[in-house]
Amino acid sequence: KAIEKELPEKVLNRPKAKFWEGGGIGEILAEYASKHISDHDFKEEKELPNGWVLNSKEELMYYRIFREHFGEQVNLDWMGRTKK
């Protein structure tokens, strides 16, 4: 509302999008993860300490970044996940 007169109509009323959708990067991050995480590593690391199972190498890449900054956390109940 604060800047609605400054933005084009198509930006103001577009549907909400996830970062990767709205950021225009499409499959770039998924391709990057696929090239940098081996099938073996994905198989070994896809189950998290709390029992969640990651769905892709891209998710594992994000989790590795998270773990690097916040450490290994067993209780991730506060974190949301996209429902499929």
Protein Blocks (a to p, Z undefined) as FASTA:
>chain_A
ZZmmmpcfklmmgccddfklmnonmmmmmmmmmmmpcfklmmmmmpcfkopacfbfklmm
mmmmmmmmnopafblmlpccddZZ
